[in-house]
């Protein structure tokens, strides 16, 4: 998973994605908790928990997961 600006990377395992599928695909913003990892200069969060983050009413333009 990558944010739309391409700045933040989150690794969500298939099992966690299955458990949090509705949250991941339906929520505008996510709070992702996990461990930071640095592989060959690429810093990512290896997700352990995913929750909706509801601190703003900003609109998002897409949820295109590629």
PyMOL Python script that loads the backbone (N, CA, C, O; Angstrom):
from pymol import cmd

cmd.read_pdbstr("""\
ATOM      1  N   UNK A   1       0.856  -1.165   0.000  1.00  0.00           N
ATOM      2  CA  UNK A   1       0.000   0.000   0.000  1.00  0.00           C
ATOM      3  C   UNK A   1       0.898   1.222   0.000  1.00  0.00           C
ATOM      4  O   UNK A   1       1.910   1.259   0.700  1.00  0.00           O
ATOM      5  N   UNK A   2       0.533   2.206  -0.774  1.00  0.00           N
ATOM      6  CA  UNK A   2       1.304   3.440  -0.854  1.00  0.00           C
ATOM      7  C   UNK A   2       0.327   4.599  -0.866  1.00  0.00           C
ATOM      8  O   UNK A   2      -0.744   4.511  -1.466  1.00  0.00           O
ATOM      9  N   UNK A   3       0.698   5.692  -0.200  1.00  0.00           N
ATOM     10  CA  UNK A   3      -0.219   6.828  -0.234  1.00  0.00           C
ATOM     11  C   UNK A   3      -0.225   7.442  -1.630  1.00  0.00           C
ATOM     12  O   UNK A   3       0.650   7.149  -2.445  1.00  0.00           O
ATOM     13  N   UNK A   4      -1.201   8.283  -1.900  1.00  0.00           N
ATOM     14  CA  UNK A   4      -1.369   8.811  -3.249  1.00  0.00           C
ATOM     15  C   UNK A   4      -0.252   9.745  -3.671  1.00  0.00           C
ATOM     16  O   UNK A   4      -0.083  10.000  -4.863  1.00  0.00           O
ATOM     17  N   UNK A   5       0.517  10.263  -2.717  1.00  0.00           N
ATOM     18  CA  UNK A   5       1.652  11.106  -3.055  1.00  0.00           C
ATOM     19  C   UNK A   5       2.914  10.267  -3.257  1.00  0.00           C
ATOM     20  O   UNK A   5       3.942  10.780  -3.698  1.00  0.00           O
ATOM     21  N   UNK A   6       2.829   8.981  -2.934  1.00  0.00           N
ATOM     22  CA  UNK A   6       3.982   8.106  -3.100  1.00  0.00           C
ATOM     23  C   UNK A   6       5.050   8.316  -2.048  1.00  0.00           C
ATOM     24  O   UNK A   6       6.207   7.952  -2.256  1.00  0.00           O
ATOM     25  N   UNK A   7       4.676   8.901  -0.922  1.00  0.00           N
ATOM     26  CA  UNK A   7       5.657   9.224   0.113  1.00  0.00           C
ATOM     27  C   UNK A   7       5.691   8.187   1.223  1.00  0.00           C
ATOM     28  O   UNK A   7       6.753   7.924   1.788  1.00  0.00           O
ATOM     29  N   UNK A   8       4.560   7.602   1.541  1.00  0.00           N
ATOM     30  CA  UNK A   8       4.470   6.685   2.663  1.00  0.00           C
ATOM     31  C   UNK A   8       4.155   5.281   2.179  1.00  0.00           C
ATOM     32  O   UNK A   8       3.226   5.079   1.397  1.00  0.00           O
ATOM     33  N   UNK A   9       4.927   4.316   2.645  1.00  0.00           N
ATOM     34  CA  UNK A   9       4.691   2.922   2.287  1.00  0.00           C
ATOM     35  C   UNK A   9       4.257   2.149   3.518  1.00  0.00           C
ATOM     36  O   UNK A   9       4.848   2.280   4.591  1.00  0.00           O
ATOM     37  N   UNK A  10       3.220   1.342   3.353  1.00  0.00           N
ATOM     38  CA  UNK A  10       2.761   0.458   4.416  1.00  0.00           C
ATOM     39  C   UNK A  10       2.650  -0.942   3.835  1.00  0.00           C
ATOM     40  O   UNK A  10       2.084  -1.141   2.761  1.00  0.00           O
ATOM     41  N   UNK A  11       3.191  -1.894   4.550  1.00  0.00           N
ATOM     42  CA  UNK A  11       3.104  -3.294   4.143  1.00  0.00           C
ATOM     43  C   UNK A  11       2.006  -3.928   4.964  1.00  0.00           C
ATOM     44  O   UNK A  11       2.091  -4.005   6.190  1.00  0.00           O
ATOM     45  N   UNK A  12       0.963  -4.387   4.270  1.00  0.00           N
ATOM     46  CA  UNK A  12      -0.162  -5.042   4.929  1.00  0.00           C
ATOM     47  C   UNK A  12      -0.189  -6.484   4.446  1.00  0.00           C
ATOM     48  O   UNK A  12      -0.345  -6.742   3.252  1.00  0.00           O
ATOM     49  N   UNK A  13      -0.038  -7.407   5.361  1.00  0.00           N
ATOM     50  CA  UNK A  13      -0.032  -8.821   4.991  1.00  0.00           C
ATOM     51  C   UNK A  13      -1.402  -9.239   4.471  1.00  0.00           C
ATOM     52  O   UNK A  13      -2.403  -8.604   4.800  1.00  0.00           O
ATOM     53  N   UNK A  14      -1.463 -10.284   3.675  1.00  0.00           N
ATOM     54  CA  UNK A  14      -2.764 -10.754   3.195  1.00  0.00           C
ATOM     55  C   UNK A  14      -3.750 -11.052   4.338  1.00  0.00           C
ATOM     56  O   UNK A  14      -4.942 -10.768   4.218  1.00  0.00           O
ATOM     57  N   UNK A  15      -3.264 -11.612   5.420  1.00  0.00           N
ATOM     58  CA  UNK A  15      -4.135 -11.928   6.554  1.00  0.00           C
ATOM     59  C   UNK A  15      -4.714 -10.658   7.179  1.00  0.00           C
ATOM     60  O   UNK A  15      -5.913 -10.592   7.449  1.00  0.00           O
ATOM     61  N   UNK A  16      -3.865  -9.646   7.410  1.00  0.00           N
ATOM     62  CA  UNK A  16      -4.343  -8.387   7.983  1.00  0.00           C
ATOM     63  C   UNK A  16      -5.294  -7.691   7.012  1.00  0.00           C
ATOM     64  O   UNK A  16      -6.298  -7.119   7.437  1.00  0.00           O
ATOM     65  N   UNK A  17      -4.994  -7.733   5.723  1.00  0.00           N
ATOM     66  CA  UNK A  17      -5.883  -7.131   4.736  1.00  0.00           C
ATOM     67  C   UNK A  17      -7.253  -7.806   4.766  1.00  0.00           C
ATOM     68  O   UNK A  17      -8.284  -7.141   4.659  1.00  0.00           O
ATOM     69  N   UNK A  18      -7.255  -9.123   4.910  1.00  0.00           N
ATOM     70  CA  UNK A  18      -8.523  -9.854   4.994  1.00  0.00           C
ATOM     71  C   UNK A  18      -9.304  -9.411   6.235  1.00  0.00           C
ATOM     72  O   UNK A  18     -10.513  -9.194   6.164  1.00  0.00           O
ATOM     73  N   UNK A  19      -8.621  -9.280   7.356  1.00  0.00           N
ATOM     74  CA  UNK A  19      -9.272  -8.895   8.615  1.00  0.00           C
ATOM     75  C   UNK A  19      -9.773  -7.451   8.585  1.00  0.00           C
ATOM     76  O   UNK A  19     -10.822  -7.148   9.154  1.00  0.00           O
ATOM     77  N   UNK A  20      -9.036  -6.566   7.931  1.00  0.00           N
ATOM     78  CA  UNK A  20      -9.358  -5.137   7.950  1.00  0.00           C
ATOM     79  C   UNK A  20      -9.820  -4.637   6.582  1.00  0.00           C
ATOM     80  O   UNK A  20      -9.757  -3.438   6.307  1.00  0.00           O
ATOM     81  N   UNK A  21     -10.278  -5.535   5.735  1.00  0.00           N
ATOM     82  CA  UNK A  21     -10.623  -5.186   4.358  1.00  0.00           C
ATOM     83  C   UNK A  21     -11.572  -3.991   4.260  1.00  0.00           C
ATOM     84  O   UNK A  21     -11.302  -3.049   3.515  1.00  0.00           O
ATOM     85  N   UNK A  22     -12.664  -4.020   4.995  1.00  0.00           N
ATOM     86  CA  UNK A  22     -13.642  -2.926   4.921  1.00  0.00           C
ATOM     87  C   UNK A  22     -13.006  -1.594   5.317  1.00  0.00           C
ATOM     88  O   UNK A  22     -13.253  -0.574   4.674  1.00  0.00           O
ATOM     89  N   UNK A  23     -12.209  -1.598   6.343  1.00  0.00           N
ATOM     90  CA  UNK A  23     -11.538  -0.377   6.784  1.00  0.00           C
ATOM     91  C   UNK A  23     -10.587   0.126   5.720  1.00  0.00           C
ATOM     92  O   UNK A  23     -10.595   1.312   5.391  1.00  0.00           O
ATOM     93  N   UNK A  24      -9.770  -0.754   5.179  1.00  0.00           N
ATOM     94  CA  UNK A  24      -8.750  -0.359   4.204  1.00  0.00           C
ATOM     95  C   UNK A  24      -9.380   0.218   2.934  1.00  0.00           C
ATOM     96  O   UNK A  24      -8.883   1.212   2.404  1.00  0.00           O
ATOM     97  N   UNK A  25     -10.443  -0.373   2.445  1.00  0.00           N
ATOM     98  CA  UNK A  25     -11.001   0.075   1.165  1.00  0.00           C
ATOM     99  C   UNK A  25     -12.091   1.138   1.291  1.00  0.00           C
ATOM    100  O   UNK A  25     -12.394   1.815   0.309  1.00  0.00           O
ATOM    101  N   UNK A  26     -12.683   1.302   2.466  1.00  0.00           N
ATOM    102  CA  UNK A  26     -13.800   2.237   2.584  1.00  0.00           C
ATOM    103  C   UNK A  26     -13.461   3.537   3.308  1.00  0.00           C
ATOM    104  O   UNK A  26     -14.138   4.544   3.100  1.00  0.00           O
ATOM    105  N   UNK A  27     -12.451   3.539   4.135  1.00  0.00           N
ATOM    106  CA  UNK A  27     -12.137   4.731   4.923  1.00  0.00           C
ATOM    107  C   UNK A  27     -11.272   5.705   4.130  1.00  0.00           C
ATOM    108  O   UNK A  27     -10.416   5.296   3.346  1.00  0.00           O
ATOM    109  N   UNK A  28     -11.508   7.005   4.345  1.00  0.00           N
ATOM    110  CA  UNK A  28     -10.715   8.025   3.669  1.00  0.00           C
ATOM    111  C   UNK A  28      -9.284   8.055   4.181  1.00  0.00           C
ATOM    112  O   UNK A  28      -8.342   8.188   3.400  1.00  0.00           O
ATOM    113  N   UNK A  29      -9.121   7.931   5.488  1.00  0.00           N
ATOM    114  CA  UNK A  29      -7.806   8.020   6.105  1.00  0.00           C
ATOM    115  C   UNK A  29      -7.625   6.845   7.060  1.00  0.00           C
ATOM    116  O   UNK A  29      -8.576   6.378   7.688  1.00  0.00           O
ATOM    117  N   UNK A  30      -6.391   6.382   7.153  1.00  0.00           N
ATOM    118  CA  UNK A  30      -6.088   5.225   7.995  1.00  0.00           C
ATOM    119  C   UNK A  30      -5.032   5.551   9.030  1.00  0.00           C
ATOM    120  O   UNK A  30      -4.104   6.317   8.770  1.00  0.00           O
ATOM    121  N   UNK A  31      -5.180   4.969  10.194  1.00  0.00           N
ATOM    122  CA  UNK A  31      -4.136   4.970  11.213  1.00  0.00           C
ATOM    123  C   UNK A  31      -3.519   3.583  11.155  1.00  0.00           C
ATOM    124  O   UNK A  31      -4.175   2.586  11.455  1.00  0.00           O
ATOM    125  N   UNK A  32      -2.266   3.530  10.770  1.00  0.00           N
ATOM    126  CA  UNK A  32      -1.575   2.246  10.627  1.00  0.00           C
ATOM    127  C   UNK A  32      -0.473   2.191  11.672  1.00  0.00           C
ATOM    128  O   UNK A  32       0.415   3.042  11.702  1.00  0.00           O
ATOM    129  N   UNK A  33      -0.542   1.182  12.524  1.00  0.00           N
ATOM    130  CA  UNK A  33       0.468   0.987  13.563  1.00  0.00           C
ATOM    131  C   UNK A  33       1.295  -0.240  13.225  1.00  0.00           C
ATOM    132  O   UNK A  33       0.767  -1.254  12.767  1.00  0.00           O
ATOM    133  N   UNK A  34       2.596  -0.139  13.456  1.00  0.00           N
ATOM    134  CA  UNK A  34       3.467  -1.270  13.197  1.00  0.00           C
ATOM    135  C   UNK A  34       4.919  -0.871  13.366  1.00  0.00           C
ATOM    136  O   UNK A  34       5.234   0.179  13.927  1.00  0.00           O
ATOM    137  N   UNK A  35       5.776  -1.710  12.881  1.00  0.00           N
ATOM    138  CA  UNK A  35       7.220  -1.485  13.002  1.00  0.00           C
ATOM    139  C   UNK A  35       7.767  -0.886  11.715  1.00  0.00           C
ATOM    140  O   UNK A  35       7.404  -1.287  10.609  1.00  0.00           O
ATOM    141  N   UNK A  36       8.660   0.096  11.896  1.00  0.00           N
ATOM    142  CA  UNK A  36       9.352   0.657  10.741  1.00  0.00           C
ATOM    143  C   UNK A  36      10.416  -0.320  10.271  1.00  0.00           C
ATOM    144  O   UNK A  36      11.085  -0.971  11.074  1.00  0.00           O
ATOM    145  N   UNK A  37      10.555  -0.409   8.965  1.00  0.00           N
ATOM    146  CA  UNK A  37      11.651  -1.211   8.442  1.00  0.00           C
ATOM    147  C   UNK A  37      12.311  -0.449   7.305  1.00  0.00           C
ATOM    148  O   UNK A  37      11.659   0.310   6.588  1.00  0.00           O
ATOM    149  N   UNK A  38      13.597  -0.658   7.151  1.00  0.00           N
ATOM    150  CA  UNK A  38      14.390   0.001   6.126  1.00  0.00           C
ATOM    151  C   UNK A  38      15.062  -1.074   5.298  1.00  0.00           C
ATOM    152  O   UNK A  38      15.984  -1.745   5.761  1.00  0.00           O
ATOM    153  N   UNK A  39      14.595  -1.236   4.069  1.00  0.00           N
ATOM    154  CA  UNK A  39      15.193  -2.218   3.175  1.00  0.00           C
ATOM    155  C   UNK A  39      15.747  -1.491   1.967  1.00  0.00           C
ATOM    156  O   UNK A  39      14.997  -0.947   1.156  1.00  0.00           O
ATOM    157  N   UNK A  40      17.048  -1.486   1.856  1.00  0.00           N
ATOM    158  CA  UNK A  40      17.746  -0.853   0.733  1.00  0.00           C
ATOM    159  C   UNK A  40      17.333   0.605   0.573  1.00  0.00           C
ATOM    160  O   UNK A  40      17.139   1.085  -0.544  1.00  0.00           O
ATOM    161  N   UNK A  41      17.201   1.308   1.698  1.00  0.00           N
ATOM    162  CA  UNK A  41      16.877   2.724   1.674  1.00  0.00           C
ATOM    163  C   UNK A  41      15.397   3.047   1.540  1.00  0.00           C
ATOM    164  O   UNK A  41      15.025   4.220   1.520  1.00  0.00           O
ATOM    165  N   UNK A  42      14.545   2.031   1.447  1.00  0.00           N
ATOM    166  CA  UNK A  42      13.100   2.253   1.370  1.00  0.00           C
ATOM    167  C   UNK A  42      12.519   2.014   2.755  1.00  0.00           C
ATOM    168  O   UNK A  42      12.597   0.909   3.292  1.00  0.00           O
ATOM    169  N   UNK A  43      11.936   3.060   3.325  1.00  0.00           N
ATOM    170  CA  UNK A  43      11.374   2.959   4.671  1.00  0.00           C
ATOM    171  C   UNK A  43       9.878   2.688   4.558  1.00  0.00           C
ATOM    172  O   UNK A  43       9.160   3.384   3.839  1.00  0.00           O
ATOM    173  N   UNK A  44       9.423   1.672   5.275  1.00  0.00           N
ATOM    174  CA  UNK A  44       8.026   1.263   5.260  1.00  0.00           C
ATOM    175  C   UNK A  44       7.572   0.972   6.676  1.00  0.00           C
ATOM    176  O   UNK A  44       8.383   0.749   7.575  1.00  0.00           O
ATOM    177  N   UNK A  45       6.265   0.977   6.857  1.00  0.00           N
ATOM    178  CA  UNK A  45       5.668   0.517   8.108  1.00  0.00           C
ATOM    179  C   UNK A  45       5.104  -0.867   7.832  1.00  0.00           C
ATOM    180  O   UNK A  45       4.251  -1.028   6.959  1.00  0.00           O
ATOM    181  N   UNK A  46       5.570  -1.859   8.564  1.00  0.00           N
ATOM    182  CA  UNK A  46       4.991  -3.193   8.459  1.00  0.00           C
ATOM    183  C   UNK A  46       3.812  -3.219   9.411  1.00  0.00           C
ATOM    184  O   UNK A  46       3.981  -3.297  10.628  1.00  0.00           O
ATOM    185  N   UNK A  47       2.612  -3.152   8.845  1.00  0.00           N
ATOM    186  CA  UNK A  47       1.391  -2.942   9.624  1.00  0.00           C
ATOM    187  C   UNK A  47       1.093  -4.105  10.562  1.00  0.00           C
ATOM    188  O   UNK A  47       1.186  -5.274  10.187  1.00  0.00           O
ATOM    189  N   UNK A  48       0.735  -3.753  11.782  1.00  0.00           N
ATOM    190  CA  UNK A  48       0.254  -4.718  12.765  1.00  0.00           C
ATOM    191  C   UNK A  48      -1.222  -4.462  13.074  1.00  0.00           C
ATOM    192  O   UNK A  48      -1.960  -5.390  13.406  1.00  0.00           O
ATOM    193  N   UNK A  49      -1.653  -3.187  12.963  1.00  0.00           N
ATOM    194  CA  UNK A  49      -3.032  -2.790  13.192  1.00  0.00           C
ATOM    195  C   UNK A  49      -3.411  -1.703  12.192  1.00  0.00           C
ATOM    196  O   UNK A  49      -2.592  -0.853  11.841  1.00  0.00           O
ATOM    197  N   UNK A  50      -4.660  -1.742  11.741  1.00  0.00           N
ATOM    198  CA  UNK A  50      -5.195  -0.722  10.839  1.00  0.00           C
ATOM    199  C   UNK A  50      -6.538  -0.268  11.395  1.00  0.00           C
ATOM    200  O   UNK A  50      -7.423  -1.082  11.660  1.00  0.00           O
ATOM    201  N   UNK A  51      -6.677   1.040  11.566  1.00  0.00           N
ATOM    202  CA  UNK A  51      -7.917   1.602  12.096  1.00  0.00           C
ATOM    203  C   UNK A  51      -8.308   2.820  11.267  1.00  0.00           C
ATOM    204  O   UNK A  51      -7.453   3.454  10.648  1.00  0.00           O
ATOM    205  N   UNK A  52      -9.603   3.148  11.256  1.00  0.00           N
ATOM    206  CA  UNK A  52      -9.995   4.383  10.572  1.00  0.00           C
ATOM    207  C   UNK A  52      -9.487   5.597  11.348  1.00  0.00           C
ATOM    208  O   UNK A  52      -9.429   5.578  12.577  1.00  0.00           O
ATOM    209  N   UNK A  53      -9.126   6.634  10.631  1.00  0.00           N
ATOM    210  CA  UNK A  53      -8.672   7.880  11.238  1.00  0.00           C
ATOM    211  C   UNK A  53      -9.668   8.956  10.835  1.00  0.00           C
ATOM    212  O   UNK A  53      -9.766   9.302   9.657  1.00  0.00           O
ATOM    213  N   UNK A  54     -10.396   9.480  11.786  1.00  0.00           N
ATOM    214  CA  UNK A  54     -11.453  10.442  11.493  1.00  0.00           C
ATOM    215  C   UNK A  54     -11.180  11.761  12.195  1.00  0.00           C
ATOM    216  O   UNK A  54     -11.827  12.090  13.190  1.00  0.00           O
ATOM    217  N   UNK A  55     -10.218  12.515  11.672  1.00  0.00           N
ATOM    218  CA  UNK A  55      -9.882  13.798  12.276  1.00  0.00           C
ATOM    219  C   UNK A  55     -10.203  14.968  11.360  1.00  0.00           C
ATOM    220  O   UNK A  55     -10.023  16.121  11.752  1.00  0.00           O
ATOM    221  N   UNK A  56     -10.670  14.699  10.159  1.00  0.00           N
ATOM    222  CA  UNK A  56     -10.919  15.757   9.197  1.00  0.00           C
ATOM    223  C   UNK A  56     -12.056  15.362   8.258  1.00  0.00           C
ATOM    224  O   UNK A  56     -12.440  14.195   8.186  1.00  0.00           O
ATOM    225  N   UNK A  57     -12.570  16.321   7.563  1.00  0.00           N
ATOM    226  CA  UNK A  57     -13.602  16.057   6.559  1.00  0.00           C
ATOM    227  C   UNK A  57     -13.047  16.262   5.155  1.00  0.00           C
ATOM    228  O   UNK A  57     -13.817  16.432   4.210  1.00  0.00           O
ATOM    229  N   UNK A  58     -11.747  16.250   5.006  1.00  0.00           N
ATOM    230  CA  UNK A  58     -11.137  16.427   3.690  1.00  0.00           C
ATOM    231  C   UNK A  58     -11.587  15.313   2.761  1.00  0.00           C
ATOM    232  O   UNK A  58     -11.750  14.165   3.177  1.00  0.00           O
ATOM    233  N   UNK A  59     -11.786  15.666   1.501  1.00  0.00           N
ATOM    234  CA  UNK A  59     -12.223  14.681   0.528  1.00  0.00           C
ATOM    235  C   UNK A  59     -11.027  14.040  -0.152  1.00  0.00           C
ATOM    236  O   UNK A  59      -9.977  14.662  -0.313  1.00  0.00           O
ATOM    237  N   UNK A  60     -11.201  12.797  -0.545  1.00  0.00           N
ATOM    238  CA  UNK A  60     -10.178  12.108  -1.314  1.00  0.00           C
ATOM    239  C   UNK A  60     -10.697  11.895  -2.720  1.00  0.00           C
ATOM    240  O   UNK A  60     -11.903  11.780  -2.941  1.00  0.00           O
ATOM    241  N   UNK A  61      -9.776  11.843  -3.668  1.00  0.00           N
ATOM    242  CA  UNK A  61     -10.210  11.734  -5.056  1.00  0.00           C
ATOM    243  C   UNK A  61     -10.294  10.297  -5.544  1.00  0.00           C
ATOM    244  O   UNK A  61     -11.012  10.026  -6.506  1.00  0.00           O
ATOM    245  N   UNK A  62      -9.588   9.371  -4.917  1.00  0.00           N
ATOM    246  CA  UNK A  62      -9.648   7.997  -5.407  1.00  0.00           C
ATOM    247  C   UNK A  62      -9.176   7.010  -4.351  1.00  0.00           C
ATOM    248  O   UNK A  62      -8.576   7.377  -3.341  1.00  0.00           O
ATOM    249  N   UNK A  63      -9.466   5.763  -4.620  1.00  0.00           N
ATOM    250  CA  UNK A  63      -8.940   4.638  -3.843  1.00  0.00           C
ATOM    251  C   UNK A  63      -8.400   3.619  -4.832  1.00  0.00           C
ATOM    252  O   UNK A  63      -8.714   2.432  -4.740  1.00  0.00           O
ATOM    253  N   UNK A  64      -7.596   4.072  -5.770  1.00  0.00           N
ATOM    254  CA  UNK A  64      -7.039   3.188  -6.793  1.00  0.00           C
ATOM    255  C   UNK A  64      -5.846   2.445  -6.228  1.00  0.00           C
ATOM    256  O   UNK A  64      -4.798   3.041  -5.980  1.00  0.00           O
ATOM    257  N   UNK A  65      -5.999   1.162  -6.026  1.00  0.00           N
ATOM    258  CA  UNK A  65      -4.903   0.351  -5.491  1.00  0.00           C
ATOM    259  C   UNK A  65      -4.225  -0.352  -6.646  1.00  0.00           C
ATOM    260  O   UNK A  65      -4.784  -1.286  -7.221  1.00  0.00           O
ATOM    261  N   UNK A  66      -3.033   0.084  -6.988  1.00  0.00           N
ATOM    262  CA  UNK A  66      -2.280  -0.532  -8.094  1.00  0.00           C
ATOM    263  C   UNK A  66      -0.964  -1.037  -7.589  1.00  0.00           C
ATOM    264  O   UNK A  66      -0.179  -1.590  -8.359  1.00  0.00           O
TER     265      UNK A  66
END
""", "prot")
cmd.dss("prot")
cmd.show_as("cartoon", "prot")
cmd.util.cbc("prot")
cmd.orient("prot")
